[in-house]
């Protein structure tokens, strides 16, 4: 498989980059909490199907070691197989386009969101066995999607952003017994609801397009920060039934298309980005307090801190992760192939790390994860035929996972290699498009 991927990249004229592979067995496994796996998903369809996708899993320390002589990703799981069969049985439809993945806090289960069909799949982490599949409810105009599903830190629920349905939905979770319940009575309809201040949730002047993009749950599992495509933001109490808004922000305060959330004590970082035909480029970073929200809180308060607003029309802020000990926040700029490094003590830009070069001419970094030992960062890299976001910002030349050595105490980094992924169709066209990525502690 490694040879075929390398040949595919060479056919596209990409000869000046490093390929790294994941060994089938590690020479010296790590101990304790430093054992981890990298999970990445190619959201293009499974071979010979119009659904599914492919999950790739690798021992994280094998990626750190850059073992170029090893076989490619140790595990390759076709989501068009058992996972799709489960979804078809339980929902009557096959799942299409696995766009996001998240691990529960106990690291026992993965939650995979299929953006095209609105499926949410639960998979056991150790056995890789799919155990439950749901489909989001029809919302605005009968549409439904599952753009992102995020487990609460306390392990009791998952919040789902039903993107084009304009619904925020909840699934009750009991991972120990593999019991999952779609709590439709908890659903928050962002088209028809009213904010605590008495304003319509969706408003031409306040929030013109209430499509929920990314829900981010803070560490106490009470508040969910919901980013909105058309601008604005809601803070939602995820424990009430139905869920209710306890913080409301308009488009003049928070710009649209945000899809990152990263927390250090007392601070929740949220971005705004581009990637839509009407808003190709956008890059703002905000810091919200993690407390001070209630139904009596005035609109646009507590006031977020604007950390930066990049005016370059090619900028597109997207994924992010906190480095070990919480010192730096890393934010991917997939439009310009860079990473911002933010000092979380001062909330200032400490460094900008360029990525395009010898390893990849156009990596297009999307999501970011940092190894538990703090030595490396991993980024999902988009393909030459992206399936989501506007191609202007999401087209990449080397689909796979980027491996960055973290240096400078977390402030800097060196782009070392790419763990490649390939899915070439019958016509010889590369379809691989890696978006979803996360880590699983073992």
N, C-alpha and C positions, 0 to 999 in steps of 0.2 A: 504493500500500500504506500509506503514511503516513496518508493521509486515512482509510482504513478503520480503522486502529488508533485514531486520534483519535476517530472516531465511536463505536467500541466503548467506549472509556473514558468518553465523554460519556453514553452510554446507561446506564452504571452510576453516573452522577451525580458523576464525578470530574473536575471542571472547574478546580479550584484547584491544579493541579500543572504543572510544566514538562515538556514533551516535548522530547527531543533526538533528532536523527537522525544517521545515519552517512552521510557523503557518498560518492558513487560514485568520486570522485577527489579527492585532496588537492591543495590549491593549492601547497604547498611541502613535499614529503616530508622526513621527518626523516632524519638520517644515522647510520650506524654502529649501535651497540647500542641506540639509543633507538627504532629502528623496531620496532613491535610491533602485534599484532592482539589483539582481544578475541574469544574464542570462547565462546558461550553456547548452551545447549541447552534447548529447551522439551520436557519429557519426556512431554507428552501425545501421543497417537497422531497419526500423519500423517493428513491429510484423507482421508476415505472408506476408512480402513483400521482394523484393530484392532492395529496394530504400528507400528514406526518411531519417529517423532519428528522434530524440526526443529532443525538446527544453524544458528545465526546467527553471522556473522563480520563484524567491523568494524575498520577502521584505528583504533588507539587514539588517535592524535592528533586524529582527527575527533571522537571523543567528548570529548576534552579541550576542544576549541574550542566545543562546544555549538552547532553549526550547525543551528539550528531550521528553516532554509529548505530543507535538503537532503532527498533521498529517504531512506527508512528503511534499515535494515541493508543494506549493499552486497551481501552474499551471504546467500542463504537456501538451505540444502541439505536436501532431503527425505531423511531417513534411511530412509524407507519405499521408496526407489528402489534404487539400485545397492548400497548397504550391506546392505539387507535381502535382496536377491537373492543376494549373496555368502554371507551367513549361512545362508540357506535351502539353498543348494547344498552348503555344507561341513558343516552341522550337522543339516539336516533340519527346522529350525524357524525361524520368523521372530523377530527380536529385538523385545522389548517393554520400554519404559520406560528410555530412556537417562538414567541417574541421575547419573553422575559422568564427568568427563573430565580427563585429565592429559597433559602434554607430556613427551616424553623430554628428557634434558638437552641433547642436540644440537639440539633444536627441529625435528627432521625429521619426527616422527610424533606423532599424537594417539592416545591409548588411551581408548576409550569403553566404559563398563560399563553393561550393561542389567540392571537389578536384578530385573525380573519373570521373566526367562527364563534368566538366567545367561550371557548372551553377552558376550564381550570382543572388541571390534572395533579393529583397527589401521588408521589412515588416514594417508596421506602429508600432511604439513603444507602443502607448496607447491602440489601438484597437487589436493589434496582427494580423492584417489582411495583408496577402501577397498581394502586389500591382503591382509588376513587376518582370519579370524573363527573364534573358538573358543567352546565351551560348557563351563562348569564341570561337574565330576563330580557325580553324585547322592550326597548325603551322608545326614545324619540323616533317617530316614523317607522317603528317596528325594527329598528336597527339594534344590534347587540355585538359587542366585542369584549375581549378581556385583554386590555393593554398591559396591565401590571397587577399582580396579586401579591400582597405583602403579609407575612405572618406577624401577629403581635408578639412582642418579646415574652409575654407571660404564657404563650402557647395556647390561648383559649379561642382565638379567632383569626380569620384572614379577611382583609379588606381587598375588594376587587374594584378596579377602575373600569367600568363598562363604558368604553370610550365613546363610540358614536351613539350608544343608547342613552348617554348622558345620565347614567345612574352610578351611585356608589353602593356596592352590595357587600354583604357579609356572609361568611361561612363559619359556622361554629366548629371547633376542632378539638378532638381528643386523640392525640397521636398514639398514646399508649394502647388504645383499643381499636385504632383505625376507624374511628367513628367521626363522620363529617356530615354536617347538616347545613343546607343552604337556607339561611334565615331570611326569606323574602319579606317578612314583616319589618325587618330592620332597614330596608332599602331607602336611600335618600335620592329623590328625584330632583336633579339640579335644574330642570326646566320649570317645574311647577312650584317649587318650594319658595318660601319667603324667609328672608334673613331676620335675625333678632332685631335689627333696627327697623323692620317693617318694609324693607325694599324687596322687589322681586329678585330672586337669585340670578336669573338671566335677564339682563337689561341692555338695550342698545348703548346706553351711556356708561354703565357701570361694569358689566361683564357681558359682552356681546355674544360670546360662544362658550357655553358652560360644558364643554367636553372635558371630562376628567382625564388627566394624563397619568400622573404618578401619585399614588398615596404613600406617605411616609409616616410611620408610627413612631412616636417618641418612646423613650425607654421605660416609662411607667405604664405603657399600654393604654393610656386614656385618650390622648389626642392624636388624631391623624391629620397631617397637613396634606391637602389635596390641591395639586397644581392644575391649572385650567388652560386649555388651548388658546382661548381668545383674550387672556389676560385676567388678572385677579387671582384670588386664592381663598380657600375655605379651610378653617380649622374645625374638625368634626369630632364630637364625642363618640368614639367607636363602641362604647359599651351600652348606650341607650337603645331602646327599641320603640319607635324607629330611631335611627341615628339622627343627631341634631347638630346644627351649626352653632359653634360657640365663638367663632372668630371669622370676620368677613373683611375681605380686602378687594378693592376695585382695580381696574386696569391701569389707572394712573399711578397706583402705588406699587403694584407687582405686575411685571410684563408677562406675556404668555409663554406657553410651550415648555414650562419647566419640567425637568426630569432628573433631578438629583435630590437626595436628602442625606445629610450626614450630620451626626450629632456628637458634640463634646459636652461636658457638664454645663448645663444652663443655656446652651446655644444649639439651634437647629439651622443648618445651612441649606438654603433652597436656591435654585438657579432659575433663569429663564433662557430659552434657546430658540433656535430657528428650525429649519427642516420642513416647513410647509410651503406650498406654492405662493401664498400671499405674504410669507414672512421667512424668506430663505435664511437670513442670518440674524442672530440675536445672541448676546452674551452679557447677562447681568448675574451678579451673585449677591444674595441677601442673607442676613443673619437675623433669625427670629428668636425671641426668648422662648423657652420651653414651658413657661408658666404664665399665668395672668389672663386666662381665657374663660369667659362665661357668657351666658345669654344676655347679660346686662352690659357687656363690654361695648363701647362705641365702635363704629366702623373704623377700620384701618388702625386699630390699636390692639395690643401693644405695637408701637411703631417699629417696623423692621429697619435694620441698618443696611444701607447699600454699600457693599464692599467694593465692587467695581461695576462699571458699565462700559463695555468695549464698543466703540462706534464702528469698527470695521465691519462692512457688510458681509465679509467672508467668514466672520467668527460664528461659532455655533457651540455654546456650552452644553455639555450633556452629562455623562457619568462622572462619579466622584467617589473618593474613599479617603478615610482618615489613616494616616500612618501610625505606626506603633507608638504608644504613649500619648496619642492625640495631639502631637505637636504641629503637624502640618496636614492641610487638606489638599488633596490632589483633584483637580477638575480637568476633564478632557475637553479639548477644543477640536471636534472632529472636522470642522470646516477648514482649519489651517494646520492640522497635524501638530498640535502642541499640547502641553500640559501646564496649567497654572499651578503653582505651589503657593498656598496661602498659609501664613503663620497664624495659627488659631489663638495665640496670646495677644497679638496686636490687630488681627483682622486686616492685615495688609498683604499685598502680593510680595512674596519673598523671592520668587524665581519663576522663570518661564523656561520649560524644557522642550526644545524642538525634537521632533521625531522623524521627519522625512529625511532620508539620506541613504547610506549604503545598505542598511538592513531592509528598508522598504521605501520606495520612492513616494508612495501615497498610502500610508497605513490606515488612515481614517479611524482613529480610536473612538470607541463608543462607550462601553461600560468599563469600570475600574474596580479592581479588588487588590488588597494588600495581604501578603502572606502573614500568618500569625507570628512568625519570628521577626517580621519587620524588614527582612532582607530584600524582598522583591515585590514588585507590583506587576499585575497582569491586566491586559486590556483586550477586550474583544475587538476584532478588526473586521471591517465590512468588505464585501466583495465587489467585483466589477459590474454586477447587475443587481443592485440593492432592491429588496422587496418592500422596504418601509422607509419613510421619510423621503423628502425630495432628493432625486439623484444628484442635484447640485452640491449637496453637502455630505451625502452618505455613500458615494461611490469610492471604493478602495481598490488597491491593486493586489493585496496579499491577504485574502481571507484566512482567519485563524485566530490565534491568541499571541499577543506580544508579551515578551518577557523583558522587564526592566530591572536592572540592578539599582537598588536605592542607595544613594550616597549622600554625603553632607549632612548626616543626622536626620535624613528625611527630606531635606530641602532640594536635593538634586537627584539625578538619575542617569543611567546609561542604558540605552536601548540595545539589548544584547542579541536578540534573536526572535524569530517567529516560529511558533508551532503551527504548521499549516493545515488547512482543511480544504478539501476539494470535492466538488460534485458536478462533474461534466456530463451534460446531457447527450442524447443521441446525435445531435448536430454538432458536437464538439464545443459547445458554449459552456463556460464556467458559470454555474449557478450558485455556488456556495456563498452564503451571506451570514456571517457569524455576528449575532447581536447579543443574545442572552448569555450571561456568564455569572458564575458565583463560585465560592469556595465552600467545601464541606470539611469541617474538622473531624478527625477520626478518633 
